[in-house]
Amino acid sequence: MKTLNLIIFALILSGCDMLDSIFGGLISIEDTTCSDVQEDAKGAALKNLFGGTITVLNVSNSREISRTKDKLVCIGDVRLDNGDSNSKLRMELTFDDNQFWYRYEEVQ
């Protein structure tokens, strides 16, 4: 009976990890990679200086610029729905007030 309880407990614990990965739940900045952040950037809406909206179609070749306990900054090649594919996207993931926050900015 003890063995069965241990197996059930192990399955519950592994199920929690699987649910986090299925639903995209972040656990910590330390465990997050720039690849994770670039995947989350797809579909993000960027506002230009004139108030227009541009959508992120894809980000590739991302690399880490800086990392602290509460902030990860990455930059990658971005393809936008306005046809621009020669820009970079600066991606910031911060942890504040027990929540994860994303910030994206197109840079030349």
C-alpha positions as CSV (number, residue, x, y, z in Angstrom):
1,M,0.0,0.0,0.0
2,K,2.9,2.4,0.8
3,T,4.4,1.7,-2.6
4,L,1.1,2.6,-4.3
5,N,0.8,5.8,-2.3
6,L,4.4,6.8,-3.3
7,I,3.6,6.1,-7.0
8,I,0.4,8.2,-6.8
9,F,2.3,11.0,-5.1
10,A,5.1,10.9,-7.7
11,L,2.5,11.0,-10.5
12,I,0.8,14.1,-8.9
13,L,4.1,15.9,-8.7
14,S,5.1,15.1,-12.3
15,G,1.6,16.1,-13.4
16,C,2.0,19.6,-11.8
17,D,5.2,20.1,-13.9
18,M,3.4,18.8,-17.0
19,L,0.5,21.2,-16.4
20,D,2.9,24.1,-16.1
21,S,4.5,23.3,-19.4
22,I,1.2,22.6,-21.1
23,F,-0.3,25.9,-20.0
24,G,2.9,27.9,-20.4
25,G,3.3,28.6,-16.7
26,L,6.5,30.3,-15.8
27,I,8.1,29.2,-12.5
28,S,11.0,31.7,-12.2
29,I,13.2,34.0,-14.1
30,E,16.1,31.7,-13.3
31,D,14.4,28.8,-15.1
32,T,13.3,30.8,-18.1
33,T,15.3,31.0,-21.4
34,C,15.3,33.5,-24.2
35,S,13.8,30.8,-26.3
36,D,10.8,30.8,-23.9
37,V,10.5,34.5,-24.1
38,Q,10.7,34.6,-27.9
39,E,7.9,32.0,-28.1
40,D,5.7,34.2,-25.9
41,A,6.4,37.2,-28.1
42,K,4.5,35.7,-31.1
43,G,1.3,37.5,-31.5
44,A,2.2,40.5,-29.3
45,A,1.0,43.9,-30.5
46,L,3.5,46.7,-30.7
47,K,2.4,50.4,-31.0
48,N,4.2,52.7,-33.2
49,L,4.7,56.5,-32.7
50,F,1.5,57.3,-34.6
51,G,-0.7,54.9,-32.5
52,G,-0.8,52.2,-35.2
53,T,-0.5,48.5,-34.2
54,I,2.1,46.1,-35.6
55,T,1.9,42.4,-34.7
56,V,4.9,40.2,-34.0
57,L,4.7,37.2,-36.4
58,N,8.0,35.4,-35.4
59,V,11.1,35.9,-33.4
60,S,14.3,33.9,-34.0
61,N,18.0,33.9,-32.9
62,S,17.3,35.4,-29.5
63,R,20.1,35.9,-27.1
64,E,20.4,37.0,-23.5
65,I,21.5,40.6,-22.9
66,S,21.2,40.6,-19.1
67,R,19.6,38.6,-16.2
68,T,18.9,39.3,-12.6
69,K,16.8,37.4,-10.1
70,D,13.8,39.5,-11.2
71,K,14.5,40.4,-14.8
72,L,15.6,38.7,-18.0
73,V,16.4,40.8,-21.1
74,C,16.8,39.2,-24.5
75,I,17.1,40.5,-28.1
76,G,16.2,38.6,-31.3
77,D,15.4,38.9,-35.0
78,V,11.8,39.8,-35.5
79,R,9.4,39.5,-38.4
80,L,6.4,41.8,-38.2
81,D,3.0,41.8,-40.0
82,N,3.9,45.1,-41.8
83,G,6.5,43.2,-43.8
84,D,9.5,44.4,-41.8
85,S,12.0,41.6,-41.3
86,N,15.2,43.5,-40.7
87,S,14.5,44.7,-37.1
88,K,15.3,43.4,-33.7
89,L,12.9,42.9,-30.8
90,R,14.0,43.7,-27.3
91,M,12.1,41.4,-24.9
92,E,12.0,41.9,-21.1
93,L,10.5,39.5,-18.6
94,T,10.2,40.9,-15.1
95,F,8.8,39.5,-11.9
96,D,7.0,42.1,-9.8
97,D,4.1,41.9,-7.3
98,N,4.1,38.1,-7.6
99,Q,3.4,38.3,-11.4
100,F,5.4,37.9,-14.6
101,W,5.3,40.9,-16.9
102,Y,6.4,41.1,-20.5
103,R,7.6,44.2,-22.4
104,Y,8.5,44.2,-26.1
105,E,10.2,47.0,-28.1
106,E,11.3,47.0,-31.7
107,V,14.9,48.3,-32.1
108,Q,16.8,49.0,-35.2
